[in-house]
Amino acid sequence: MSQNQEPAERKRERIRQEERKGNPSSSIHGGGLPDLVGGIGWKGTGILVLFLIVGFIVYAVFFN
């Protein structure tokens, strides 16, 4: 498979890996939101967002 036909997801991952190689000290501070979302996938991200919304609603109902 040539570089021009590389899927967008693989291209993003390759670029991210190249950036990490060029600046390894940035990984000391943790990833960030893109790394978190990329690591757990879209289903995990959806569940995380759902828990945050439900948690906020429960907090608003019981602590107001």
Summary of the structure (lengths in Angstrom):
residues: 64
radius of gyration: 17.6
end to end distance: 57.8
largest distance: 58.2
contacts: 111
relative contact order: 0.06
helix: 84%
strand: 0%
